[in-house]
Amino acid sequence: MSRIALAFDLGGTELRAALVGDGGNLLAFASMPTLAKDGPDAVIEQIAMLAERTCSEVPDAQPLGIGIGAPGPLDPVAGILTAPPTLSGWREVPLASRLQDRLNLPVRLENDANAAALGEWRFGAGRGAASLVFVTVSTGIGGGVISDGRIVHGRRGLAGEIGHMTITSESERCLCGAVGCFEAVASGTALGRRATALTKPGDGSALRTLSHDGDVTGRHVVEAARSGDETALGLIDREARWLGIGFTNLLHLYSPDMIVMGGGISYGYDLLRKPIEATIQERAMPAYRDVPVVPAQLGRHAGLVGAASLIFLN
């Protein structure tokens, strides 16, 4: 049997676990809603339960260790979750050492976006590249940077908060409290908010029909645009312009071999690609204009595969 790692993706909504082979293949998978409001002890108990459940699906499996992707801020070297806003009561929690003591396996902790970047680099869209920037465009915007085959961590592991680049002087206020963040104008949430503001319940528009007259989401915009709705196509063009501006900044900052786009809005990559590329051609310096923007390949399993890679690369 190939080498195996036990991987976890700890989210504020869902806790996911998998046994992953060293070829990036999932051998077993399990998940449950995260008890995010119940504090560290409750979630650590959930992790232990999922570890037992997942390993029971492959009885002869002998994991080399545990890799876990978790929301930041966190310190990957010390294995400590500093104060993740999506998990109540978590402040300076030594998650790696607590899990190591509980499960008797070595544990590696990493920011969830960095773990996804690592997964795409080793087994997804970034295979063969020396460097990449992974951007997840979903409820918010997160990312991870691989440079010369290594995750860029920065001071205290806090590098790569690309969603909070300031790219405009105008926008709704971001959840971080600032105005003009990349996330505030280009996330799926921002796209849905713009679509909701342009339409009204009962107006018969494609967007409100898809949303059943509720708030419109970014996914609804993509679906309506794909059917040719003019309002949705205009929103997609604006979304792509914001993404192109943000991606241009990332090209200038990191000079990667590629940008890999994941997250829920990447479902609309085929609609977004040309205006993103046009914006990069317009704004980037010539030496950066040939860097491709490609869709992620691993989908929602990128974080699990990347978390397992922390063990394989150790």
C-alpha positions in Angstrom: 0.0 0.0 0.0 1.2 3.5 -0.8 2.1 6.0 2.0 -1.1 7.4 3.6 -1.8 10.5 5.6 -4.8 11.5 7.6 -6.0 14.9 6.6 -8.5 17.4 8.1 -10.1 20.6 6.7 -11.3 22.5 9.7 -13.9 25.1 8.7 -16.3 27.2 10.6 -19.2 25.4 9.1 -18.0 21.9 8.2 -15.2 19.6 9.5 -13.9 17.3 6.8 -11.5 14.3 7.0 -9.9 12.0 4.6 -7.3 9.3 4.2 -5.1 10.4 1.3 -2.6 8.4 -0.6 0.8 9.9 -1.7 -0.6 10.1 -5.2 -3.2 12.7 -4.0 -6.0 10.1 -4.1 -8.7 10.0 -1.4 -9.1 6.5 0.1 -11.8 7.4 2.6 -13.8 10.5 3.4 -16.1 11.7 6.2 -17.5 15.0 7.4 -19.8 16.6 10.0 -21.0 20.1 10.9 -18.4 21.9 13.0 -19.4 22.7 16.6 -17.8 26.1 16.0 -19.6 27.9 18.9 -18.8 25.2 21.5 -15.1 25.9 21.9 -11.8 24.0 21.2 -12.5 20.9 23.4 -15.7 20.1 21.5 -14.1 20.4 18.1 -11.0 18.4 19.1 -13.4 15.7 20.2 -15.0 15.9 16.8 -11.7 15.5 15.1 -10.9 12.4 17.1 -14.3 10.9 16.2 -13.8 11.6 12.5 -10.2 10.2 12.7 -11.6 6.9 14.0 -14.5 6.8 11.5 -12.2 7.5 8.5 -9.5 5.1 9.5 -12.2 2.3 10.0 -13.0 2.5 6.3 -9.5 1.3 5.4 -8.7 -1.2 8.2 -5.1 -1.9 7.2 -4.3 1.8 6.8 -1.3 3.1 8.9 -1.2 6.9 8.5 2.2 8.4 8.7 0.8 11.5 10.4 -2.0 14.1 10.4 -2.1 17.2 8.3 -4.7 19.8 9.1 -5.8 23.0 7.3 -7.5 25.5 9.5 -8.7 29.1 9.3 -6.1 31.8 10.3 -4.6 33.6 11.8 -2.4 30.7 13.0 1.3 29.9 13.6 2.2 26.8 11.5 5.6 26.4 13.1 4.3 26.4 16.7 1.1 24.6 15.6 -1.1 27.2 17.3 -4.4 28.7 16.2 -4.1 32.3 17.2 -7.7 33.7 17.0 -9.7 32.4 14.1 -12.9 34.6 13.7 -15.0 31.6 12.6 -14.3 29.5 15.7 -15.6 30.8 19.0 -13.3 30.7 22.0 -10.2 29.8 20.1 -7.3 31.9 21.3 -3.7 30.7 21.3 -4.9 27.1 21.1 -2.0 24.6 20.6 -4.0 22.4 18.3 -1.1 20.4 16.8 0.3 19.3 20.2 -3.2 18.5 21.6 -4.0 16.3 18.6 -0.6 14.7 18.7 -1.2 13.8 22.3 -4.7 12.6 21.6 -4.1 10.6 18.4 -0.5 9.6 18.9 0.6 10.7 15.5 2.8 13.6 14.3 0.7 16.6 13.3 1.3 19.5 10.9 -0.9 22.6 10.9 -1.3 25.0 8.0 -3.5 27.9 7.0 -6.4 26.4 5.0 -5.8 28.5 1.9 -2.1 27.6 2.0 -3.0 23.9 2.2 -5.3 24.3 -0.8 -2.5 26.0 -2.7 -0.1 23.2 -1.8 -2.7 20.6 -3.0 -3.1 22.3 -6.4 0.6 22.7 -6.8 1.4 19.0 -6.1 -1.6 17.3 -7.6 -3.8 19.8 -9.4 -3.6 22.6 -11.9 -0.1 23.7 -10.7 1.7 20.4 -11.3 5.2 21.1 -12.7 5.2 24.8 -11.8 8.0 26.2 -9.6 5.7 28.8 -8.3 2.0 29.8 -8.2 -0.6 32.0 -6.5 -3.8 30.2 -5.6 -6.8 32.4 -5.3 -10.1 31.1 -3.9 -13.0 33.4 -4.8 -16.0 32.4 -2.8 -17.8 33.9 0.3 -14.6 35.9 0.7 -11.2 35.8 -1.1 -8.3 33.8 0.3 -5.1 32.6 -1.2 -1.8 30.9 -0.8 1.6 31.5 -2.5 4.0 28.8 -3.5 7.5 30.1 -4.4 10.4 27.9 -5.5 8.4 24.9 -4.2 7.7 26.2 -0.8 4.7 27.9 0.9 5.4 31.6 1.5 4.6 32.0 5.2 6.0 35.4 6.1 6.1 36.7 9.7 4.1 34.4 12.1 2.7 32.6 9.1 0.5 35.5 8.1 1.6 36.0 4.4 -0.9 35.6 1.6 -3.9 37.5 3.0 -4.6 38.6 -0.6 -8.3 39.3 0.0 -7.3 42.3 2.0 -5.2 44.1 -0.5 -6.6 47.6 -1.0 -7.5 47.9 -4.7 -9.9 50.8 -4.6 -10.9 53.8 -2.5 -14.6 52.9 -2.7 -16.6 49.9 -1.7 -18.8 48.4 1.0 -16.9 48.1 4.2 -15.0 44.8 4.4 -15.5 42.4 7.3 -12.0 43.3 8.4 -13.2 46.9 8.9 -11.4 48.5 5.9 -12.8 50.0 2.7 -11.6 49.0 -0.7 -10.4 45.4 0.0 -10.1 43.0 -2.9 -12.5 40.7 -1.1 -15.0 43.5 -0.6 -15.4 44.1 -4.3 -14.6 40.8 -6.0 -15.8 38.0 -3.7 -18.8 35.9 -4.5 -20.6 37.8 -1.7 -19.8 41.1 -3.3 -21.1 39.9 -6.7 -24.3 38.6 -5.2 -24.8 41.9 -3.3 -24.5 43.9 -6.5 -27.0 41.6 -8.2 -29.4 41.9 -5.4 -29.2 45.7 -5.5 -30.0 45.8 -9.2 -33.1 43.7 -9.0 -36.3 43.5 -6.9 -38.4 40.6 -5.6 -41.1 39.8 -8.1 -39.6 41.7 -10.9 -39.5 38.6 -13.2 -35.7 38.9 -13.8 -33.7 35.8 -14.4 -31.6 36.6 -11.3 -34.6 36.8 -9.0 -36.2 33.8 -10.6 -33.1 31.7 -9.9 -33.0 33.0 -6.3 -36.7 32.4 -5.8 -37.1 36.1 -5.0 -34.6 36.0 -2.2 -31.1 37.5 -2.1 -29.1 36.8 -5.3 -25.8 34.9 -4.9 -22.8 34.9 -7.1 -23.7 31.4 -8.3 -27.0 32.7 -9.5 -25.3 35.4 -11.5 -23.1 32.8 -13.2 -26.1 30.7 -14.0 -28.0 33.6 -15.4 -25.1 34.9 -17.4 -24.6 31.4 -18.9 -28.2 31.5 -20.2 -27.5 34.9 -21.9 -29.1 37.3 -19.4 -27.8 40.8 -20.1 -27.9 42.1 -16.6 -26.0 39.0 -15.4 -23.5 39.3 -18.2 -22.8 43.0 -17.2 -22.2 41.9 -13.6 -19.9 39.2 -14.8 -17.9 41.7 -16.8 -17.5 44.0 -13.8 -16.6 41.0 -11.6 -13.9 40.0 -14.1 -12.5 43.5 -14.1 -12.1 43.5 -10.4 -10.5 40.1 -10.4 -8.2 41.2 -13.2 -7.1 44.2 -11.2 -6.4 42.0 -8.2 -4.6 39.4 -10.2 -2.4 42.0 -11.8 -1.3 43.1 -8.4 -0.5 39.5 -7.5 1.6 39.1 -10.7 3.6 42.2 -9.9 4.1 41.1 -6.2 5.0 37.5 -6.6 5.9 36.9 -10.3 4.4 33.4 -10.3 4.4 30.9 -13.1 0.6 30.9 -13.0 -2.4 32.0 -11.0 -4.8 29.2 -10.1 -8.4 30.3 -9.5 -10.6 28.2 -7.2 -13.6 28.7 -5.0 -17.3 28.8 -5.9 -17.0 31.6 -8.5 -14.5 29.6 -10.5 -17.6 27.7 -11.6 -17.9 30.7 -14.0 -14.3 30.7 -15.2 -15.3 30.2 -18.8 -17.3 33.4 -18.7 -14.7 35.4 -16.7 -11.6 34.3 -18.5 -11.5 36.7 -21.4 -12.3 39.9 -19.5 -9.8 38.9 -16.8 -7.1 38.4 -19.4 -8.0 41.7 -21.1 -7.7 43.6 -17.8 -4.3 42.0 -17.2 -3.1 42.9 -20.7 -4.3 46.5 -20.0 -2.7 46.9 -16.6 0.2 44.6 -16.1 3.7 45.5 -17.2 4.7 43.6 -20.4 6.9 41.0 -18.7 4.0 39.7 -16.7 1.3 39.6 -19.4 2.0 36.0 -20.5 1.4 34.4 -17.1 -1.7 32.2 -17.4 -4.8 32.3 -15.1 -6.1 28.7 -14.9 -9.0 27.1 -13.1 -8.3 24.8 -10.1 -8.6 21.1 -10.6 -9.1 19.6 -7.2 -12.4 21.3 -6.3 -13.4 21.1 -2.6 -10.8 18.4 -1.9 -7.8 20.7 -2.6 -7.4 21.6 1.1 -7.5 17.9 2.2 -5.0 16.9 -0.4 -2.7 19.8 0.5 -3.0 19.0 4.2 -1.9 15.4 3.5 1.0 16.8 1.5 2.3 18.5 4.7 3.0 14.9 5.9 4.4 13.6 2.7 6.8 16.5 2.3 7.9 16.4 5.9 
